[in-house]
Amino acid sequence: MKKILIGLAMLFGAEGAAQACSCLPLTGDPAQMRQLADEIAQGAVAVVDVDVRAAYNPRTRRGELMRVRETLAGRAPREFRIARSSPPSSAACGVEYRAGSNALVVLYPAERRMVRGQPQFRGESLCVSMFLHNAQFRQMLIEAMRRPRVSGQTSASPAGPPCANNA
């Protein structure tokens, strides 16, 4: 009986771990950080400092409403929503933004760019959100966003995300 319980615990424990978001470590190596910043910048529209005006609404399935405090790189409208069809989940590397907070956000084009007359963007992964708190990395990302884009670096999704859903 004890072996069966241990086996079940391992099975369910492994399943839970398989659903976790795992981030590549951000080392202090400037070359690695620059390469990662370049990859994240591909396809990005802007890096912005925002006030979160409304959280994700599970009833209407509308993403967070954000107002830009400062555009650090790229171009963004004064106010926009994060494109979502389901609640943010850390297991899927999603970032949950709480109303009344402020955040640094990397914006990517959404499949539907306007919803009910309001601009909409995809936000970055949980890992990128964590990396933005490193001032050296943030500056490298801003510099990468400001460099002229080479043809082929305008995809609608980031290349080589540093966050992987292990599901």
N, C-alpha and C positions, 0 to 999 in steps of 0.2 A: 504494500500500500504506500509506504514511504517513497519507494522508487517511482511510483506512478505520479505522486504529488510533485516530486522533484522534476520529473520529466515534463509535466504540465507547466510548472513554473518556468522552466527553461524555454519551453515552446512559446508561452505567452510573453515572457521577458524578451526573447529574441525578436518576436514580432513587433513589440513596442519599440525596440531599439532600431528596427529596420525602418520605422516611420519617422525617425528623427532627422532633422536638418543638421548637416555637418559642414563646417566652414574650413577652408584651407587656412592655415595659420598665416597671419601677417607678420613677416619677419622684419627686422630692421635693415635688411639688405636693400639699398636704394635701387639697384638694378631690377630686383624682383618686384619691388613696389611700383616702379615706373612701368614695367611690363603689365602688371595687373591693372594699373590705372588706365593704360592705353586700351586694354581689352574692355574694361568697363565703359570707357568713353565711347566706344564704337556703338553707333545707333542711338546714343543718348541725345536728348533734346536740350536738357538743362540740368544744372545743379542749383538748388534753391534752398533758402532758409525760410521756413513757413510757420505760420500759426495754424494749428488744426482747429477749424471752426465747428466741425461736426464729425462724429465718429461714424464708422460703417453702420448702416441701418439694416439689420437682418430682415425686417418686415418688407422694405422696398427693394432690398439688395442693392442699394446705392452706396458707392464707395465714399471714403472720407472727403469732406469739403475742406480745402486748404486755401489760405490767403498768403501770397508771397510777401515776405518781409524784405528779402534781398535776393537778387539773382546773382549767383557767384560765377556762373558761366552759362553760355547759351542764351536762349530766349524762352520765356514762359509768360503766360497771361497773369494778370493780377490775382485771379481766383480760378480754381479748377477743382475737379474731383479725381480721385484715384479710381481707375477702372477695376471693378470687382463684380463677380457674380456669386461669390460665396464669402463667408467670414474669413478674415486673415487667420492663418494657422502657422505656428512656428514649426510644426512637423513638415510643412510644405515650404519652409523658408520664407513665409510671409511676415510682413511687419504690421503690427497693430498700432495704429496712431490713435491716441486718446484726445477727445475734445478738450480744448483749453491748454494743450501742450504745444511746444514748438519743436521742430525737427529739421534736420538736414535731409534732403531728398534728391535722388537722381531720378529724373523723369525720362521715360521712353514713350514713343508713340503708342497709342492704344489702337486696337482694331477699329473701334467706333470712336472717332475723335470728338464728336459732339453728341451729347445726350441731353435732351430737353433744353437745347440752346446753350448748354454749358460745356466748356472744354473739358476733356478727359484724357488722362495719361496713365500709363502703367508706372508703378513705383519700382524701386530696386528690391533685391532680396535682403533677407535678414543679415546676411554676411556683409554685404556692401554697406548696409546701414551701420553696422558695427565698425567697419573700416573707416567710415567718414569721421569718426570721433578721433582718429589719429591725425593730428594737424599736418604732419609731413606728408602722409598719404593724400589727405584732402587737397593740399596744394598741388601735388603731382597730378591728381585727377582734374583739377581746374585747369592746369596748364595743358593737359592732354585735350581737354574740351576746347580750348582756345586755339590750338594748332589747326591749320587748314587740313581738312579731311581729304584723304586720298580716295579716288574713285573705288567703289566697292566697300567703303567703310560706312555705309549709310543704311545698314539693315535695320529692320524694325525691332530687332531683339538684340540684347547684348551678346557679344561673342565671348565664349569661354567663361561662364559665370563662376565665381569663386565659391558658390554655395551649391551643394548638391542634395537633392532629396533622395535619400537612400531607400525609398519605398520599392 
